[in-house]
Amino acid sequence: MPPFRAEHMGSLLRPQELLEVREAIREKGISAEEAGLAAVEKKAVADVVKLQLDLGFKAVTSGEFNRTRFWGLMWDEFEGTIRLQDAESSMFRLYHPDVVSLIEKDRKVMPGDSVIAGAKLTHNIEKSLANLHELQLVQAAVPQSDWANIKLTMITPAWFHMRYKQGRAYTKEAYSNDADYFKDVAKVYQDELALLYKAGLRNVQFDDPGLAYFCSDKFRQGWAEDSDNIGTVDELLDAYIALYNDSISKLPADFHTGVHLCRGNFIGGRHFAEGAYDIIAQKLFTDLNVNTFYLEYDTERSGGFEPLKFLPKNKYVVIGAISTKLRELEDKEEVKQRVYKAADAIAEGSGQTREEALKRVSISPQCGFSTHETGYPLTEEDEKKKLALVRQIADEIWGEP
């Protein structure tokens, strides 16, 4: 059962053939059918699953090859959503690190990147196909006996809410307040997860840059200075934790849940969020009802391991100690020492030995290798070396999958 000792964050570098087909569809206006996208995607996913298995990874993913951006199309498939084209920048929290990166010179946001609720949100089983299609492509590439290990990454239920200014994540006709909106968001997530469980999924990783933004002094200051906001930034964090817990409240006990506090790995290796976990750690680890926390610890901007002392005894942590932004391969022994330091912090907080604490620790790269489909400093060979190093470190520390 997940988490496994060697993990990775989901996205992997896309093969050139897949990128070229997508570009042809986008630039030449030909259909996906004419371009042969389905066959190219199927082969690409099968190949990348084999790569992961050959490198000794259990929680295999699609590499997010079906997506242009890490959040995919799930929200576009919910009934009631509106995809905005050329959204006005006044709709957004311009202190939200991800939004800032998308603002263009003429104060517009990149087309197709903005989804709001234009009516009550509901889940349509006939329309919600993107995640299911992605899961089935991975299932086709592994024995059915290993389907439970497959990991599907999914955008946080708070993603679009956090990007927009107060009350702008939905139209006035759809919702009159955040509480009603959150209630329906949780319901569509419950339905989506139930659909995927029925199809064989047992392992989901929520990708959440927003939680990491709560560690950022810049974001906190921006929130405090925004007179439109209702409540404090910490009350917003409470609301998001409650939204998560509601979203996963109906999952069977054999469905593993994790959350990746993503600090950004955008085009060119850019990161978005800085700030240590200290300010949110106790509340997050204690109150958020996921099984596993995937934390980025590749640079000093993430702070020290002290906050891990708040990790409850029934929860796990995956230490993202290998960079997906820098081509240079990390020193194996240095990384192992960092993992031991993390275990020591957990041990101190829970009154355990290092060896006992290590049973709740895993290692991974700090983020995905391809948050967006193009534009990264690493080559596929670099990626293989990084993943092989993760597997080697895991073997030397734990000697188990």
N, C-alpha and C positions, 0 to 999 in steps of 0.2 A: 504493500500500500504506500502511496505517496505521503509525504515528500520523500524523495530518494536522496542518497548522499551526494550525487552529482546531478545538478539541475541546470536548466538554462531558461531564459525569460520568454521564449516563444518565437520571436521573429528571427529569421536567418536571411543571409544575402540571397537575393533572387538570381536565378540563372539568366544569362543574356537573352536566350530565346524567349523566355516569358516576358521580359521587359520590352523586347522588340514587338511582340504581338500586341501588348497593351498600348504601346506607342502608335502602332498602325491603326488601332481602333480609335484612339484619341485624336490623332492628327489627320488621318485620311478619311475619317467618317465611315469606315466599313464596319459591318456588324461583327459581333463576337463569333457568330456562326461562320461567316465568311473567312474570318481570320484564323479559325480553328482553335479558339481559346480553350475550349473544354479539354481537348486532347493534350494540349501543351501543359495546362494546369495539372491534369491528372499525372502525367509523366514527371513533371517537376516535383510534385508532392511525394510521389513514390520514391523518387531519387533522394530527396532530402530526408525522408523517413529512414531509408537505408543508411544514409550517412550517419544519422543519429544513433541508430542501432549498432552500426559498425564501430562507432566511437564509445559504445558502452553506456548510452543513455537510455533510461527506461521510460521516462515521461515524455514521449515523443510528441511533437507538434507538427502542424502543417508548414511551419516556418512563416505563417501568416501570408503565404503566397497568393491567397485569394483576395487579399486586401491591398488597396493603394496606401492607406494609412492605418495605423495600429488599431483604430477604433472600429474599422470595418463598416458594414452596412446594416448592422442589427437595428439601430435606431430608425433608419430610413424605412424599415419594414414594419415598424409599429403603426397601427392605425391611429390617425390623429396628428401625426407629425407633418410639418411643413419644412421642406428643404429650401433655405433662403439663398438666392443668388445676389451677389453684390450687397450683402447686408451692410447697413450703416454702422459705422464704428461706435456711434452713440449708444447702441444696444449693449455693448460689451463692457466688462470691467477691464479697462485698459492697463490696470496694474496686475492682471492675471498673466503670469509669465508666458503661457502658451499663446494667448491672444496677442500680446505685444509682438510676438515673432511673426504673426500673420498680417499685421497691419502694413499696408502698402503706402507708397508715397501719397497717393490721392485719398488716403484715409478710408480705404475699403478693405474688406476681408476677402480672402481668396474664395472664389465661387465654389459652391457645393460643399463648403466646410461647416455650414451652419444649419442646425436642426432645432426647431422649436415645436412646442405643442400648440397646434392651431385648433384642436378640439380635444375632447376627453381621450386619453390614451387607453388603447386596448390592444390585446395580442390576437393576431389573426394567424392561426396555425397553417393556413394555406399560403400566407404571404411571407412568414418568417422562415426563410430558407437558407440564408447565407451561412449561419453557424452550422446548421444541419448538414449542408453540402460540404462544408470544410471538414467536419467530423467524419463524414462518410468517406471522403477521399483518404483520410489517414487510416481509417478502419480497413479500407481495401488493401492497404500496404502492410498490415501486421496481422498475425494470427488472431482469431477471435478470443483465444485464451488470454491475450495481452491487451484487449480493448480497455480494460479498467485502468491501465497505466496511462493511456492517451491523455494529454493535457490540452484543453482548449482555453485560449486567452479571451477575455471578455472585458469590454470597457466598463469602468465604474458607473453605477447608476446615477452618480452625481456629476458626471462629466459635463453635460451641456448646461446644467443649472449653474455650475460654478463659473462658467465663462460669461454668462449674461449678467447685466445689472439687475438690481432688485426688481422682481416681477416681470422681467423681459424674456424668461425662458419659456413663457406661454403667453398666449393672447388673453385679453380680458374676457373674451367669450368662452375660453376653455376653462380657466381656473381663476379664482379670486384671491388665492393665497398659496403659499408654499406647502402648507400641510396637506391640502387636498391633492396638489400636484404630486408630492412625494408618495402619497398613498397609492396613486395609480401607477407611478413608476415602479414601485415595489411589486404591484400586482402583475405588470407585464414581465418583470424579471422572474417572478415566481413561475409564470406560465412558460416562459422561454426555457428556464432550467428544467421544468417538468418535461417539456418536449424533448430536450436533449438527454435527460435521464432515461426516458423511454427508449431512445435510440441507442443507448449504451454508454453515454458519457458518465464518468465517475470522478472527474478531476477537473476543476475549473480554477483558473487564476485570473482574478480581477486586476486589470492594469489601472493604476490610479495615480497620475501625476498630482492631482489635487491634494491628496493627503500630505504629500511632501511639501506643497506650497504653504501649509500651515506651519512648517518649520522656518519659513522665510520671513525675516524682519521686513523686507520690502513689501511683501504681500500683506502682512499684518498692518503695516503702516498705511498702505493703500486702502485697505478695508476701513480702517479707523477714520480716514480722511474723506471717505465717500459718504456724503450726507444722505444718500438715498437708502443706505442699508438699514435693515431692521435687525436689532439685536447686535451682539458682539461677535467677533470672529470665532471665539470659543464656543458660543452657542451654535454657530454654523457647523462647527466640527461635531458637536453633539447630534445635530440634526442629520448629518451625513452618516454617522455611526448607526443611528436608529434606522435610517433608510437601508443601509446594508443589512442590518439584522432582520428587518422586515422582509427584505428581498430573498434571504436564504432561510427564512424561518420554517419553511415547509419541506426542506430537503431531507431525504432519507439519511440515516446515520452513515451509510457507506458512500456518501458523496463527499469527497474531499474538497475543501474550499481554501483558497489562499488569496492574499492581496499583495501586489507588487507596488511599493511606494516608489514610483518612477520619478527620477529627477531630470528626465529628458535626455534623449539621444537622437536629436533631430539631424537634418541634412548637414553634412560636414562635421558631425560629431559634437554639435552644440548641445550644451546642457541648459536647463532652465532654473532649477531650484537649488538654493544654497541654504545651509542652516542645519544644526545638529538636531537629532531626534528628541533630545531631552524635553523640549517644551510640550510634546504631545505623547510621549512614550507610555507613561503610566495609564492615561485614559485610554489610549488606543489599544494597547496590549490587553488590558483588563476588560474593556467594554465591547470591543469588536469581536463578534462571535465566529471568526474564521479559524481554521485549524493552523494555518501557516502564514508567517509574515516574510515576504521576500524583500530584503533591505539592501540598498546600495551602500557599499563601504569601500569603493575603489579609490577615493581621494579624501583629503582632509576636510573637504567641505561638508562631509556627512557627519563630522564629529567623531567622538570616541565610542567605545562599546559600553560605557557605563549604563546607558538607558536600558540595556538588555536585562539588567537586574530585575526589571518589572515584568518580565515574561512569565506568565503563569505556567505551572507545571504540566498543564495539559495542552500546551501550544508549542509550535515549532518555529524555528527561524532559519532562513536560507541566507547565508552571508554572500552578498554579491561583491566579491573581492577582485575579480578579474575584469579589466577595462575592455569595453567594446568600442571605445573611442580612439585608443592609442594602439598603433601597430606593434609596438615593443612588447615582447613577451615578459610577463612578470617573473620574478625570482621565486621559484617553488618554495624554498625554505622560508622566505619572508612571509609568503601568503599563509603557509601552515602555522606560523607563529601568530598571525592575526586571527586565524580561526581558533587557536587555543586561547587567545586573549578574550575573544567573544564568549567562549565556553566558561572561562573564569568569571566573567561578569554575570552570566546566568547562574552559575554555581553559587556565587556570593549572595545573589538575591533569593535563591530558593533553598539555601542550606544544603546544597548537594556537593559532591566531589566533581572535579573536572570531568572525569570519565562518565559520571551519570549525566552531567549537563550536555556532554557531547552527543548523547543519544537523541537530543532534540535540535541538533545543529546539522545543516547541510551547507554545501558550497555551490556557487554559480558565478557566471559573468554578471556584471552589475546591471545590465539592461539587455534589451534585445540587440541584435546586430543590424537590424534594418527596420527602424520605427516607421519610416516612410520607404517607398519601394526603391528609391535611388539616392545616390549621393553620399556614400560613406568612405572613410579613409582606409578601411581594412579590405583586403582581398579575401577570396574564398579560402586560400591557403592559410592566411592569417587566422581566419575563423576556425579552421580545423585545428590549428595549433593551440588556440585558446581553449577550445572545447576539450582537446586531448589533455591539456594541463589540468583542467578542472577534474577530469576523470582520474588522472594520476594522483592528484592531491587527495581526492576522496578515498582512493584505494589505499594510500599510505597512511591516512589518519584512521579510517574505519575498517577497511578491508571487506566492505560489503556494498551491495548495489545502492 
